[in-house]
């Protein structure tokens, strides 16, 4: 603990006072005494199942400080932690989460206070506003123990400002599917939606790719596709139901999610691209949570298997399919976007043995394609040609709309890497690059593709398969970025970054991947940013210091590898 640190440990200073209670009460923060050795005080606990109001902690400080929040992920097996905080002059909360205690990546740390990694902020004339999520699913709790504030020197502030002004580090592509956060965070207002974009403010993110559709289903009111928000439909899970409620609440407020995200991204100086999933599926019942319409209206446009079976998926060998998807993409071009991205990795394959393929192959080779081997070169080129025609149409449309508004609309693509994968799935990205159809691609590209892209002014980003879940996600992200640097790629793209960015330790890596000097220093797990941890001694006078199996590795999954985790003697669970 530095002599310069300011610890605010009495959270009963928060206002309004009537939002606090000494005992459990619906809609209030419960005051809980605690002792963690070097820190003791009164924390505030918000129960997960009830709406709890925002509270304000007066600061009365001036100048720049490092701000961290000490919190407790308590003995709770069903709900995770989600805490929100912002300065009084900020319009959007910064949020962070801690997963349920049984999750492998969280460990069995319920006997500890954790301290978030610092934000660097000017506190002059500002107070701290704190809150919990009242919309998250599953409902989340919040337990705030203390706030740590460390004054920064003029030299430290100058270094922070210089770092934030850098543009050479902005080589992380943030991919947000535009929908799954509605299952989890369930935003109902524009401000809650913008909590997803706000972390990119001082990060190494340079491009935001925001999903706006899945085939003919859209996540905004559309004149071309079918809006996901449809009344009186059956949903297969609470997650889907909550997502629908989230969309409905925003729609009633006139919020178009991708438009709101676009405006905030541009305010932060970031590029904003809509990303589109071209695969049009006729989802199987009874699980389907909403009905598609395109293939119901155009059943003749289905992919046909080699044995002649029609499949519940649209084929890009049909001009109607390509034209429909282009018209859907053009709808996004009516907004002030920087580009459109074609996300091919969600839904391959795109061509089978349907009528146009049979006819075109007969003209080229004089044979029935169903009678040749699947790796026939003429057939492979033919199949790739349909997607290339689609890419050409998208490029023409982007150029036309770009000229109309006086600013380029970029085109990009995400696809499976490796020459065999690209050949089999019909991704002739070599032609896409040579013809200038794409401004950047996201893939695990072979070296000759990277060289070709460089020669044609096309950027290449590594990814996007850097999952935020599972063991060592930070290390996997660093490894991917090192590979990107070594391969002379332009950066890395992170899939579903909005889920990983809520973890303070993981975001401390994701948000700095563009800083080569820091990535080079991450040579072992001990180098990775970690939240400070303080052992709790007591809660409300009850002993928390006497535990079993101290210093045993705390990963609690499988058949207890390494032995049982550290546990409270009063614990009676399984």
Buried (B, 14 or more C-beta within 10 A) or exposed (E): EEEEEBBBBBBEBBEEEEBBBEEEBEEBBBBBBBBBEEBBBBBBBBBBEBEBBBBBBEBEBEEBBBBBBBBBBBBBEEBBBBBBBBBBEBEBBBBBBBBBBEEEBBBBBBBBBBBBBBBBBBBEEBBBBBBBBBBBBBBBBBBBBBBBBBBBEEEBBEEBEEEEEEEEBBBBBBBBBBBBBBBBBBBBBBBBBBBBBBBBBEBBBBBBBBBBBBBBBBBBEBEBBBBBBEEEEEBEEEBBBBBBBBBEBBBEEEBBBBBBBBBBBBEBEBBBBBBBBBBBBBBEEEEBBBBBEBBEEBEEBBBBEEEEEBBBBBBBBBBBBBEBBBEBBBBBBEBEBBBBBBBBBBBBBBBBBBEBBBEBBEEEBEEEBBEBEEEBEEBBBBBBBBBBBBBBBBBEBBBEBBEEEEEBBBBBBBBBBEEEBBBBBBBBBBBBBBBEBBBBBBBBBBEEBBEBBBEEEBBBBBBBBBBBEEEEBBBBBBBBBBEBBEBEBBBBBBBBBBBBBBBBBBBBBBBBBBBBEBBEEBEEEEEBBBBBEBBBBBBEEEBBEEBEBEEBEBBBEEEEEEEEBBBBEEEEEE
